[in-house]
Amino acid sequence: MDDDILQDTINLFGDAPADDGKIYYGPLVLTTAPKANTLLADHLFSPSLLLAEQIERGLIPIAGKTVLELGAGCALPSLLCAISPQPAATVVITDYPDDTIMNNLKSNVSRNKQHVHAGCAVHVAGYEWGADVAPLLSFVPFPAPGFDIVILSDVLHFDQSHTVLRSSLTLTLRKTRAARAYVAAGKYTLPHHCDHFLREGEKAGLMWDTGAESAVWEGCLEVSGGALDREQLGVRKGMCRWWVGRWKDSECQA
């Protein structure tokens, strides 16, 4: 991937960090990691906003479920799952085990812990895609063999990592008819990269429904920072594609 082209796209569509270093989504106060690596954790990308809006509106049903986010960045979707009035039961927030990324991620969780619903357990873990998933599964209450929901927000541009990312997804998503993977990508991610990952998922037993595209922001919580207003939120939402993955019946264990 050409980093210069991606950076130009980031600037064009407003995916730059907040001016004061903070993003505000309802009661959440988030920061992005300092720019110290090439893993793009120093931005709040539009797909995180889209997924957050879907969670806020109840279109991603999370109540009482176990949630894993792979490549969480500043963890907006994950933390929203934890502070919702009807929260997830368990939220596991992961990103690449780099000190700069993980320190920021842990700071975001600590800063917002007073808003986490008492009924939700939140965990943060460094995790490299393709590595042993046993440490992640250890956070899931026994005997559930996986997570009800796995979130992948704006990670498909790492096309050379699709095989290991698919492996981590399919090894952590519970093999039940109700389990869902929510995958969102910015339109700056090349279409053939997205299609490649979807095909990889299909080979592993997943099938995909395409989420509806819209440039109208329908969230109710106040969002600010980084020049975000409702118009800009709508623009950024409209710059996303997203999919909902579920197991084929032949793959389900329950």
Residue, then its C-alpha position, 0 to 999 in steps of 0.5 A: m500500500d502506498d502510504d502517501i496516497l493513503q495519507d492524502t485520502i485521510n486528509l481529504f476526507g477528514d480522517a485526521p486526529a482531533d486538533d486537541g488530541k481528543i475525540y468525544y463520543g457521548p461521554l467517551v473521551l478518546t485519544t489516538a496513539p502518537k505517530a510512531n509506527t506504520l500501523l495507522a493507530d494515530h487516526l480515528f478512521s471513518p469505519s470506527l465511526l460508522l460501527a459506533e453509530q450502528i452500535e448506538r442505534g441498536l443495529i448491532p445488538i450487543a446486550g449480554k453478548t461477548v465482543l472482541e475487537l481485532g485491531a481496535g485503534c482507539a477502541l471507539p466501537s468496543l468502548l461504546c459496547a461497554i457503556s451502552p445502557q444494555p451493554a455487552a457482558t464481556v468486551v475484549i479490546t486488542d491491537y498489535p502489541d506495540d508499546t505506543i499503541m497499547n499504552n494509548l489503548k490502556s489510557n483510553v480504557s482507564r480514562n473512561k472506566q467510570h462510564v463502563h456499565a457495571g454488568c460489563a467486563v472490559h479487558v485489553a490485550g496485545y495481540e498479533w493477528g495469526a497468533d495463538v487465540a487461546p489467551l483471547l478465548s480465556f476472557v470468555p466465560f466458560p464454556a463458550p468456545g468463542f465470541d458472539i461478536v467480532i469487530l474488524s474496523d478498517v483493517l482490510h488495507f493490510d492485504q498481505s495480512h488477510t490470511v492471518l486476520r481471517s484465521s484470528l477471526t474464524l478461530t475466535l467467532r463462536k460457531t453458532r447461528a447467532a454469532r456475527a462478524y462486523v467488518a467495515a472499511g473505508k472506500y480508500t481501501l481498494p475494492h479488490h482488497c476487500d473482495h479478497f478478504l471476503r472470499e477468504g472468509e467464505k473459504a473458511g465457512l462464512m457468508w456475508d451480508t452487505g451493509a446499507e450505505s448512507a451519508v446521513w448521520e443518525g446517531c443521537l450522542e454528541v460527537s466532537g473533536g477533529a472538526l467533527d459535526r453532523e455534516q462531517l460525520g455523514v460525509r465520513k459515514g458515506m465513505c465506508r463499506w461494511w459487511v456482516g459475516r455469519w457462519k454457514d449452517s454447515e459450520c454451526q455447532a449450535 
